[in-house]
Amino acid sequence: MERSTYYDPKDLKNFGKISDWDGELGRAFFSYYGKVFEEGALTAREKSLIALAVAHAIQCPYCIDAYTEDTMAKGCDEEQMMEAIHVAAAIRGGASLVHGTQMMNKFKDLSM
């Protein structure tokens, strides 16, 4: 069976099935995952916005779909969601640029 696209939104519904081939590790992951998203020092809403931003930074279409829905369900509006994505973009861009110092140092070393 050939897929029309690599990313199939229907696959997100099957995420829980990753435990089918290794139940112990699957249960361990989902236990950890559930614990991470429990209310703690951060609210569930804050954690959802962080997850949405990270989803964009790592470019996971499944996570983007899931956390767009989750943040909306937790009362976030489009302005808050977009602001979170801009934070992720700024950090990701800054991380690329700060590594420019490595290039600058290497250039200086080789130029001496």
Secondary structure by P-SEA (a helix, b strand, c coil): ccccccccccccccccccccccaaaaaaaaaaaaaaaccccccaaaaaaaaaaaaaaaccaaaaaaaaaaaaaacccaaaaaaaaaaaaaaaaaaaaaaaaaaaaaaaaaac
